[in-house]
Amino acid sequence: MGRTRKLFWQISVTLDGFMEGTERELTDTAEIADPHFDRYASEMLRSIDDIVLGWRTYELFAGYWPKAAGPDAERLNALPKLVFSRSPRELEWNNSRLAGADAATEIGRLKAQPGRDVALFGSATLARALAEEGLIDEYRVLVSPVLLGRGGPAFAGLERRVGLEFVKHEAWSSGVVALFYSAVQSSQGGSS
């Protein structure tokens, strides 16, 4: 039997921990790119077979990526996308499907399938629920050299502690620092 696929959460935050501004607008965290980021993004997309998105992140991605060009756009558009929403929605982006069960069940099924890893992008509310269930195996936090002072925090609302073990970091020419952590599974709740 093969290994269980990992689910990693990739999130862009400001140095003071916000993933969006006070009006829920994306910040410069989504706009800072450089050759290091481009290399990372290409390698990351080749390492996954599925994408998981919350509804708001799905809308942002579906509004941009189908019209984008280049090999990364082609790969992202082709990958299967599992979308979570609290209400029925129409999905028009290629290879997207609406989750049919609760998040823990759907993610458990997805991780049990053969293939490469699974990426969760943005989607802080969904990520919080999955973190509390112990279903996120790795956290990839892209810290941008921006201070907002207020906005939507990336890690707000966790009901239980999530232990992390430092894996590595990368510093990119744009000033972004990418931090990689593995989740440390505890015997108090959550899956292993």
Secondary structure by P-SEA (a helix, b strand, c coil): ccccbbbbbbbbbcccccccccccccccccccccaaaaaaaaaaaaaccbbbbcaaaaaaaaacccccccaaaaaaaacbbbbbbccbbbbcccccccccccaaaaaaaaaaccccbbbbccaaaaaaaaaaaccccbbbbbcccccccccccccccccbbbbbbbcccccccccbbbbbbbbbbccccccc
